[in-house]
Amino acid sequence: MSEPSTSDNTHDLYAVRLGKLETMRAGGFDPFRAVFEPAQTSAQAVALYRDDEENSGTVTVAGRLMAHRVMGKSIFAKIQDRAGQIQLYARREELGDDVFAAFKKLDIGDILGAGGTLFKTRTGEVTVRIKEYRLLAKSLRPLPEKWHGLTDSEAIYRQRYLDLVMNPASRERFRTRSRIIGCIRRFLEERDFLEVESPVLQAVPGGAAARPFVTHYQALGKDFYLRIALELYLKRLLVGGFDRVFEIGKNFRNEGLSRRHNPEFTMLEVYQAYTDFRGMMRLVYDMIQRICDEVLGAKDVERPDGTVIHLGGEWREAKYKDLVREATGDPDWFSHSRDEKLEKARAMGIEVDAALEDHEITNDVFEKRVEPTLIQPTFVTHLPKELCPLAKITEDDPTTIDVFELCINGQEIAPAYSEQNDPLVQREMFEAQVGDDIQKMDEDFLTALEHGMPPAGGIGVGIDRLLIMLTGAENIRDVILFPQLR
């Protein structure tokens, strides 16, 4: 067995632990082949304790050894499982010399199972007086120092398994993530939405303006793309007669890494026939209220800087153009030429690429000067039509579309549209956007629309961003178990 390249101290500890394992195997015991089935979690075992200890019964628990204190002929230890920690108490006269000696040689990080009776120590801690135990896996590497946990951010993200072992807050955050996703599913299923799965490998990457990851399909002899959005396949299902559909799945965008962006991220997309973007407003509002009630138990969320986000009550609604005019202090902003907007943006101290189109300059201003200020829930409505080619054009303003972006915590959480179902207009809007190697025309989707798609509302919710807001995390990597790193 090869030994890892580590610091001298860690190297020595590895060698010592490896020696213990080899001694066990030489004596005929291989811990990695041991079988043990716990009957209770740590929390369930503690709940079984009765003041009349004889009626508490016996328990069998299993977990990772987190503390180990030898006190002469007795040992106090703590193991950790998915529900928390429980204390174990071993006595030599009950276990016998050999078993007690083996228990004494256990290392922090070892995984073991134990059975015994419950009692309460003089400090009031419910403890298992073990009658038997079994080593189930030998830890060859030491855990991080217990008093400080795992604090280095790179190690936290690269070795998430150690972060979960050492940091209760991380474990709870990912439990919360799971509960929130489960809550979303129940909420939508109760409203008669059908959960579906769409292709991850796509011949044409569509549904968003983003750079895709490219892969090669050997059997077909052609390039395919990891999906950048779920949208176009889900809308095909509206054509097929599934009036209410949703998917929770991974999207992939070959773009930058930052505190708010990960190239692999989780999206919820929901499509409902016979409604519009205002129907999606009510849907996402109700969904987040449900999460607050069922999972968080509160409708106020505190940010790391101490600011409180109020998710209850009515949410603000504001038009995109009004917010841009307010941020620039220019009521005539949308009447200026592209070059005038570029000059004014730079005068505001905003770094803008000179190659950007008119609407892209405006959106740069919005993203840098408006969006970061939208801490409280805000529906930003009626964006420029060039930004969302899949939405319906506003009837009384042909320069905008019937959409909203829900912004909370200074970032977009969920865009929603009155979906464009006119195949002729949709083709025109696609053609206006196609023109480089990234954007491609999805002819099959247009053919589907030509068969007739009912009027519909659709929404996409960035699950990772939602989790950042709801859990008070500071970084998208804090809510993704295994984020990409440089």
KOLZADREN-798422 format. One record per residue (C-alpha): x, y, z. Coordinates in Angstrom, 2 decimals. Layout:
N
x_y_z
X_Y_Z $
...
This chain:
486
x_y_z
0.00_0.00_0.00 $
1.47_3.38_-0.99 $
1.61_6.13_1.60 $
0.43_9.68_0.90 $
2.72_12.65_0.47 $
1.90_14.81_3.50 $
3.57_16.70_6.30 $
5.93_14.70_8.51 $
3.46_14.59_11.41 $
0.57_13.41_9.27 $
2.88_10.94_7.55 $
3.87_9.47_10.92 $
0.25_9.21_12.08 $
-0.69_7.50_8.84 $
2.09_4.97_9.35 $
1.01_4.30_12.95 $
-2.62_3.77_11.95 $
-1.63_1.61_9.01 $
0.40_-0.50_11.41 $
-2.64_-0.98_13.65 $
-4.67_-2.16_10.66 $
-1.99_-4.61_9.59 $
-1.79_-5.99_13.15 $
-5.57_-6.53_13.17 $
-5.46_-8.34_9.86 $
-2.54_-10.46_10.98 $
-4.67_-11.47_13.99 $
-7.52_-12.55_11.71 $
-9.77_-9.46_11.94 $
-10.42_-7.16_8.98 $
-12.57_-4.17_10.06 $
-13.56_-3.42_6.48 $
-15.42_-6.74_6.31 $
-17.29_-6.23_9.58 $
-21.09_-6.08_9.49 $
-23.16_-4.11_12.00 $
-26.67_-2.73_11.67 $
-27.62_0.05_14.10 $
-31.19_0.01_15.42 $
-31.26_3.69_16.37 $
-29.66_6.97_15.40 $
-27.96_8.92_18.17 $
-31.03_11.13_18.58 $
-33.41_8.17_18.66 $
-31.27_6.45_21.27 $
-31.23_9.52_23.52 $
-35.01_9.80_23.17 $
-35.41_6.25_24.54 $
-33.84_7.15_27.89 $
-36.14_6.90_30.90 $
-35.40_8.08_34.43 $
-36.13_4.50_35.44 $
-33.00_3.31_33.65 $
-33.95_-0.35_33.82 $
-36.88_0.42_31.49 $
-34.78_2.36_28.98 $
-33.94_-0.87_27.18 $
-30.91_-1.53_25.01 $
-29.74_0.42_21.99 $
-27.37_-0.22_19.11 $
-25.78_2.80_17.46 $
-23.01_3.40_14.93 $
-20.95_6.35_13.83 $
-17.57_8.04_13.57 $
-15.44_8.32_16.71 $
-15.06_12.03_17.51 $
-13.78_11.92_21.10 $
-11.92_9.28_23.11 $
-10.88_9.85_26.74 $
-9.21_7.06_28.76 $
-9.73_7.24_32.54 $
-7.91_4.26_34.00 $
-10.21_1.26_33.76 $
-12.93_3.15_31.90 $
-13.21_5.13_28.68 $
-15.61_7.86_27.62 $
-16.05_8.27_23.87 $
-18.38_10.05_21.48 $
-19.55_8.90_18.08 $
-21.24_11.02_15.42 $
-23.91_9.90_12.98 $
-26.33_11.72_10.69 $
-28.48_12.82_13.65 $
-25.73_14.15_15.90 $
-23.52_12.70_18.62 $
-23.96_10.28_21.49 $
-21.59_9.40_24.32 $
-20.31_5.87_24.93 $
-18.95_4.51_28.20 $
-16.69_1.45_28.30 $
-15.52_-0.39_31.43 $
-12.79_-3.01_31.48 $
-14.60_-5.25_33.97 $
-17.64_-5.42_31.67 $
-15.85_-5.79_28.32 $
-12.95_-7.94_29.48 $
-9.25_-7.18_29.22 $
-8.74_-7.94_25.52 $
-11.84_-6.13_24.21 $
-11.18_-3.16_26.49 $
-7.55_-2.99_25.32 $
-8.69_-2.98_21.68 $
-11.24_-0.23_22.42 $
-8.45_1.75_24.06 $
-6.41_1.63_20.84 $
-9.15_3.18_18.68 $
-8.30_6.41_16.87 $
-10.37_9.54_16.31 $
-12.07_9.10_12.95 $
-12.61_5.35_13.25 $
-16.12_4.16_12.49 $
-17.66_1.74_14.96 $
-20.89_0.22_16.14 $
-21.81_-0.28_19.78 $
-24.64_-1.83_21.77 $
-25.59_-1.39_25.39 $
-27.90_0.20_27.94 $
-28.66_3.84_28.59 $
-27.80_5.83_31.70 $
-27.29_9.45_32.57 $
-23.95_10.77_33.84 $
-23.58_13.13_36.79 $
-23.44_16.00_34.29 $
-26.82_14.93_32.89 $
-25.61_13.48_29.57 $
-27.44_10.41_28.25 $
-24.78_7.77_27.59 $
-24.57_4.21_26.29 $
-22.90_1.79_28.69 $
-21.55_-0.49_26.02 $
-21.78_-4.25_26.29 $
-20.27_-4.88_22.87 $
-18.69_-2.92_20.06 $
-17.28_-3.55_16.61 $
-14.79_-1.57_14.54 $
-16.38_-1.08_11.11 $
-13.78_1.02_9.27 $
-10.28_2.09_10.24 $
-9.46_5.76_9.65 $
-5.92_5.93_8.31 $
-5.75_9.71_8.10 $
-6.31_11.99_11.12 $
-9.25_14.40_11.12 $
-8.66_18.17_11.35 $
-7.98_19.50_14.85 $
-11.29_19.17_16.71 $
-11.41_22.56_18.42 $
-11.15_24.55_15.21 $
-12.83_22.22_12.76 $
-12.04_22.67_9.08 $
-11.61_26.42_8.50 $
-9.51_26.73_5.33 $
-11.94_27.58_2.52 $
-10.01_25.69_-0.15 $
-9.97_22.54_2.00 $
-13.67_22.98_2.79 $
-14.59_22.92_-0.91 $
-12.00_20.41_-2.10 $
-12.55_17.99_0.79 $
-16.24_18.48_1.46 $
-16.37_15.14_3.28 $
-14.12_16.57_6.01 $
-16.17_19.76_6.14 $
-19.30_17.67_6.75 $
-17.58_15.64_9.46 $
-16.18_18.64_11.32 $
-18.63_21.50_10.76 $
-22.21_21.10_12.03 $
-23.30_24.30_10.24 $
-22.33_22.82_6.88 $
-24.17_19.60_7.58 $
-27.28_21.56_8.53 $
-27.06_23.77_5.45 $
-27.09_20.77_3.12 $
-29.90_19.13_5.07 $
-31.81_22.37_4.59 $
-31.05_22.26_0.87 $
-32.54_18.77_0.64 $
-35.61_19.76_2.65 $
-36.20_22.83_0.48 $
-36.02_20.82_-2.75 $
-38.40_18.26_-1.24 $
-40.76_21.07_-0.22 $
-40.71_22.50_-3.76 $
-41.59_19.11_-5.22 $
-44.51_18.63_-2.83 $
-45.76_22.17_-3.48 $
-45.83_21.66_-7.25 $
-47.21_18.13_-7.16 $
-50.08_19.32_-4.95 $
-50.91_21.79_-7.74 $
-51.03_18.98_-10.29 $
-47.65_19.66_-11.91 $
-45.91_16.67_-13.49 $
-42.21_16.21_-12.82 $
-40.33_15.29_-16.00 $
-36.78_14.79_-17.25 $
-35.36_16.39_-20.39 $
-32.10_15.56_-22.22 $
-28.80_16.70_-20.75 $
-27.03_16.02_-24.05 $
-28.56_18.22_-26.74 $
-27.88_18.60_-30.45 $
-28.76_22.30_-30.23 $
-28.10_24.20_-26.99 $
-31.04_26.54_-26.52 $
-33.19_28.36_-24.00 $
-30.56_30.88_-22.91 $
-27.73_33.06_-24.19 $
-24.73_31.19_-22.81 $
-21.60_29.35_-23.97 $
-22.13_25.58_-23.80 $
-19.74_22.76_-22.99 $
-19.10_20.70_-26.11 $
-18.73_16.93_-26.18 $
-18.55_14.39_-28.99 $
-21.08_11.62_-29.50 $
-18.92_8.83_-30.94 $
-21.77_6.59_-32.10 $
-23.36_9.40_-34.13 $
-20.09_10.98_-35.21 $
-21.17_14.51_-34.24 $
-20.77_17.08_-31.51 $
-23.37_17.46_-28.78 $
-23.72_20.01_-25.99 $
-24.40_19.86_-22.29 $
-27.66_21.74_-21.85 $
-27.57_25.40_-20.86 $
-31.30_25.49_-20.01 $
-34.29_23.17_-19.61 $
-36.76_25.41_-21.38 $
-37.21_24.28_-24.96 $
-37.85_20.63_-24.22 $
-40.32_21.44_-21.46 $
-42.26_23.71_-23.82 $
-42.40_20.86_-26.32 $
-44.33_19.01_-23.61 $
-46.88_21.85_-23.48 $
-47.39_21.25_-27.20 $
-47.85_17.55_-26.42 $
-50.67_18.25_-23.96 $
-48.90_18.16_-20.59 $
-50.34_21.43_-19.31 $
-48.29_21.67_-16.11 $
-44.71_20.42_-16.01 $
-41.57_21.04_-13.99 $
-38.01_19.79_-13.82 $
-35.29_20.17_-11.22 $
-32.00_19.49_-12.95 $
-28.44_20.49_-13.71 $
-27.49_23.06_-16.33 $
-23.96_23.67_-17.58 $
-22.51_26.94_-18.84 $
-18.91_27.22_-19.99 $
-18.35_30.55_-18.30 $
-16.63_32.09_-15.29 $
-16.26_31.07_-11.66 $
-17.18_33.53_-8.92 $
-18.88_33.81_-5.54 $
-22.21_33.75_-7.38 $
-21.47_31.60_-10.42 $
-20.62_27.92_-10.84 $
-20.47_26.36_-14.32 $
-22.62_23.44_-13.10 $
-25.74_24.60_-11.29 $
-29.23_23.43_-10.40 $
-32.36_24.96_-11.89 $
-36.06_24.53_-11.32 $
-38.12_25.31_-14.42 $
-41.92_25.34_-14.32 $
-44.36_25.74_-17.22 $
-48.11_26.14_-16.91 $
-50.56_26.43_-19.79 $
-53.36_29.01_-19.78 $
-51.60_31.53_-17.57 $
-48.93_34.22_-18.01 $
-46.02_35.89_-16.22 $
-48.37_37.25_-13.57 $
-49.55_33.75_-12.82 $
-45.87_32.89_-12.30 $
-45.60_35.81_-9.85 $
-48.24_34.25_-7.64 $
-46.71_30.79_-8.04 $
-43.19_31.76_-6.95 $
-44.52_33.95_-4.14 $
-46.64_31.10_-2.79 $
-43.79_28.63_-3.20 $
-41.35_30.72_-1.15 $
-43.99_31.33_1.53 $
-44.43_27.55_1.73 $
-40.67_27.04_2.13 $
-40.57_29.66_4.88 $
-43.43_28.01_6.76 $
-42.48_24.36_6.27 $
-38.68_24.40_6.29 $
-37.35_27.63_7.78 $
-40.09_28.33_10.30 $
-39.66_32.08_9.69 $
-40.20_34.67_6.98 $
-37.25_36.87_7.87 $
-33.76_35.83_6.73 $
-30.61_37.50_8.03 $
-27.72_38.15_5.64 $
-24.09_37.83_6.75 $
-23.89_41.63_7.03 $
-26.83_41.68_9.45 $
-29.42_42.99_6.97 $
-32.75_41.23_7.30 $
-34.64_40.15_4.18 $
-38.40_40.22_4.72 $
-40.04_37.49_2.65 $
-43.54_37.86_4.10 $
-46.05_40.53_3.13 $
-46.41_42.09_-0.31 $
-43.41_42.18_-2.65 $
-42.42_45.27_-4.60 $
-43.01_45.46_-8.34 $
-41.04_47.90_-10.52 $
-40.49_48.31_-14.25 $
-36.99_47.74_-15.61 $
-36.96_51.06_-17.47 $
-37.98_53.03_-14.39 $
-35.21_51.45_-12.30 $
-32.59_52.24_-14.96 $
-33.77_55.83_-15.27 $
-33.61_56.18_-11.49 $
-30.12_54.67_-11.26 $
-28.70_56.84_-14.06 $
-30.58_59.98_-13.03 $
-31.49_60.32_-16.70 $
-35.22_60.30_-17.60 $
-34.29_60.21_-21.30 $
-31.87_57.28_-21.07 $
-33.82_55.09_-23.49 $
-33.91_57.84_-26.12 $
-30.11_58.08_-26.38 $
-28.02_56.45_-29.06 $
-25.76_53.50_-28.31 $
-22.67_55.72_-28.24 $
-24.34_58.21_-25.88 $
-25.27_55.41_-23.50 $
-21.73_54.09_-23.63 $
-20.32_57.51_-22.78 $
-22.81_58.08_-19.96 $
-22.18_54.64_-18.46 $
-18.45_55.27_-18.40 $
-19.04_58.69_-16.85 $
-20.82_56.83_-14.03 $
-17.66_54.78_-13.46 $
-19.05_51.62_-15.04 $
-16.57_49.63_-17.11 $
-18.43_48.81_-20.33 $
-17.12_46.86_-23.32 $
-17.22_49.15_-26.38 $
-18.37_46.20_-28.51 $
-21.65_45.78_-26.62 $
-24.98_46.36_-28.30 $
-27.34_49.13_-27.19 $
-29.48_46.90_-24.96 $
-26.39_45.17_-23.55 $
-24.96_48.50_-22.34 $
-28.23_49.25_-20.58 $
-28.31_45.80_-19.02 $
-24.72_46.25_-17.84 $
-25.87_49.39_-16.02 $
-28.81_47.49_-14.55 $
-26.69_44.57_-13.34 $
-24.01_46.79_-11.79 $
-26.04_49.68_-10.40 $
-29.58_48.42_-9.87 $
-29.54_44.71_-9.13 $
-27.09_44.88_-6.18 $
-29.46_47.31_-4.42 $
-32.48_45.00_-4.66 $
-32.09_43.27_-1.31 $
-35.79_43.01_-0.50 $
-37.97_40.93_-2.88 $
-38.64_42.87_-6.07 $
-40.36_41.83_-9.29 $
-38.53_43.73_-12.04 $
-40.90_43.72_-15.00 $
-41.01_44.49_-18.74 $
-37.41_44.04_-19.81 $
-36.15_45.04_-23.29 $
-37.31_42.51_-25.87 $
-33.73_41.84_-27.04 $
-32.87_40.24_-23.68 $
-35.47_37.45_-23.81 $
-36.34_36.16_-27.28 $
-38.62_33.45_-25.84 $
-41.15_35.81_-24.22 $
-44.21_37.61_-25.55 $
-43.84_41.22_-26.63 $
-45.78_43.67_-24.44 $
-48.98_44.71_-26.19 $
-48.76_48.43_-25.39 $
-44.96_48.73_-25.63 $
-43.34_46.77_-28.49 $
-39.86_47.52_-27.14 $
-40.43_45.35_-24.04 $
-41.63_41.87_-23.19 $
-44.04_40.47_-20.61 $
-41.52_39.12_-18.14 $
-40.24_39.64_-14.66 $
-36.98_38.96_-12.90 $
-37.42_38.26_-9.21 $
-34.47_39.89_-7.47 $
-33.70_39.21_-3.82 $
-30.45_39.58_-1.88 $
-28.95_41.72_-4.64 $
-29.20_39.10_-7.37 $
-31.65_37.56_-9.79 $
-33.35_34.53_-8.25 $
-35.98_33.73_-10.87 $
-36.89_35.03_-14.34 $
-40.40_34.34_-15.62 $
-42.15_34.92_-18.96 $
-45.44_35.04_-20.68 $
-44.15_32.43_-23.11 $
-43.99_33.27_-26.80 $
-46.27_30.81_-28.60 $
-46.51_32.54_-32.00 $
-44.16_30.47_-34.20 $
-43.67_33.27_-36.74 $
-42.71_35.86_-34.13 $
-40.55_33.29_-32.38 $
-38.63_32.63_-35.59 $
-38.04_36.36_-36.08 $
-36.75_36.74_-32.52 $
-34.45_33.72_-32.89 $
-33.09_35.07_-36.17 $
-32.30_38.39_-34.51 $
-30.18_36.59_-31.92 $
-28.46_33.93_-34.04 $
-25.21_34.93_-35.66 $
-22.27_33.51_-33.75 $
-20.96_30.09_-32.84 $
-22.92_30.01_-29.57 $
-26.50_30.74_-30.57 $
-28.08_28.24_-32.95 $
-31.55_27.91_-34.42 $
-33.57_25.03_-32.97 $
-35.70_24.16_-35.99 $
-37.39_21.23_-34.25 $
-38.62_23.53_-31.49 $
-40.04_25.93_-34.09 $
-41.75_23.00_-35.80 $
-43.30_22.06_-32.47 $
-44.65_25.61_-32.05 $
-46.12_25.44_-35.53 $
-48.30_22.56_-34.31 $
-49.74_24.88_-31.67 $
-48.61_25.63_-28.12 $
-51.20_26.95_-25.65 $
-50.62_30.32_-24.01 $
-48.45_29.71_-20.97 $
-46.37_31.14_-18.21 $
-42.93_29.82_-17.36 $
-40.39_30.43_-14.64 $
-36.85_29.36_-13.85 $
-35.60_29.39_-10.27 $
-31.88_29.19_-9.57 $
-31.86_26.67_-6.72 $
-28.31_27.49_-5.67 $
-28.99_31.23_-5.54 $
-32.24_30.61_-3.69 $
-30.27_28.59_-1.14 $
-27.70_31.36_-0.72 $
-30.51_33.74_0.17 $
-32.52_31.39_2.39 $
-29.55_30.04_4.38 $
-27.54_33.25_4.70 $
-24.56_31.73_2.86 $
-21.87_34.05_1.53 $
-20.73_32.02_-1.46 $
-22.42_29.76_-4.01 $
-19.80_27.13_-3.13 $
-21.28_26.98_0.37 $
-24.54_25.53_-0.99 $
-23.06_23.16_-3.62 $
-21.66_19.97_-2.18 $
-18.85_19.59_-4.71 $
-18.28_22.91_-6.53 $
-15.83_23.39_-9.37 $
-12.54_25.00_-8.33 $
-9.59_26.49_-10.17 $
